[in-house]
């Protein structure tokens, strides 16, 4: 057997070298060759997935495989081909995957089931790899299997590209965007042809645009933009937006983990200005999009699990408590509606209607509680993590704005100190659909729970993950403070929550991704008290820990 020069593949930031030139070549590894919706050489494509060539989200070459996973039955989700291996030879198998929603993970198949992708890393390419040593000269199965995880809604798109080892593949792009590559994730409603979008620069010139979409389809598109001021505008020609009258469309424009614009409900159009780089000539951010300070999480590199959680605790502990009365001024600055009606009223998570006009609005400062007899009387300070759970008016928990939200006083009193949960039978429903009632049987908890609307479930979940981390040193002792803290907390300092709570929070976190509202509030909280919510800055930390 002849051995030639070791072939190198650029994999992320490192070079991996095959142990032998006797390559177990994956054919059509970069999915450039198709017959209808079948990629050449891929012999096993199960009924639970459907494939098509995609030219928008591509790691290398002209096409990737767009895989639609439409079943939770994992035995029906294989994408495989047979490759030849030689006894005693070692091979570095790998591929690149791109998750769009986070409800599905991919598992590399190399003569059996190997490593998983991280489903929490959405809207970016990531690599799965496995080193395999052949025990016999034979043919083995190579490819992927897809698994549903918490948040899977029955159909999800995953892109796949650039299997290795292979010959003849187009090399990955290098330096294709030297400036800012922004990504648009767009899900259309029942009338996709009515939807279009554009990005204009400060001179009003269109620098990127899209349209002619199919109905009920998810698209991922990229644009390379230099530093400067821009406006993203989405249009609906019929005038009813893309949610929720005729389907459940949505859009999110992002730069890496930073959301620049997002939404779903609008009329004929919705415009969002954003800034890339520092175009202001001064200051430390120079734009409208908040970002974490350079190096804030640098000590977490290479960590996962509870070790990561403890290091995050070390980063965010010892914040500068401003006191309970200072929350009113924080709301005046950082709890205004600039995201839905954009009317500068107080953004109340228990009355805000993200799909239309609010039933009522609160004027900052002048409408703060006070006394109340019914909904719409006044707004107050809602401890999403009830203060009785940590012992009452104890600092710094009692004034930590990362978990204290502006809410209607009456609805806040209805919530009381009940756990968050999913309601099976409601005894009370607020004007925006927040519910109090008996827990749904699927929750694996029996008792009274309070359920916020879907728009804010992820916000509350990330606030709870923050509390579990910021107060890691004491939260294990809070379990028996009340009946309901006992129902939610498990008495530990690592997992912190009972398993039913963890499952629910993970579901909420994945189903309601970080929004511009949360990014802005996180930055305001940092300026107010000197620490950040890591799970808003880095949503992927959640599943790396829990």
Secondary structure, 3 states (H helix, E strand, C coil): CCCCCCCEEEECCEEEECCCCCCCCCCCCCCCCEECCEECCCCEECCCEEEEEECCCCCECCCEEEEEECCCCHHHCEEEEEEEECCCCEEEEEEEEEECCCCEEEEEEECCEEEECCCCCECCEEEEEEEEECCCCEEEEEEEEEEECCCCCCCEEEEEEEEECCCCCCCECCCCCCCEEEEEEEECCCCHHHEEEEEEECCCCEEEEECCCCCCCEEEEEEEECCEEEEEEEEECCCCCCEECCEECEEEEEECCEEEEEECCCCCEEEEEEEECCCCCCCCCCCCCCCCCCCCCHHHCCCCHHHHHHHHHHHHCCCCCCCHHHHHHHHHHHCECCCCCCCCCECCCCCCCCCCCCCCCCCCCCCECCCCCCCCCCEEEEECCCHHHHCCCCCCHHHCCCCEEEEEHHHHHHHCCCEECCEEEEEEECCCCCEEEEECHHHCCCCEEEECCHHHHHHHHHHHHHHHHHCCCCHHHCHHHCHHHHHHECCCCCCCECHHHHHHHHHHHHHCCCCHHHHHHHHHHHHHHCCCCHHHHCCHHHHHHC
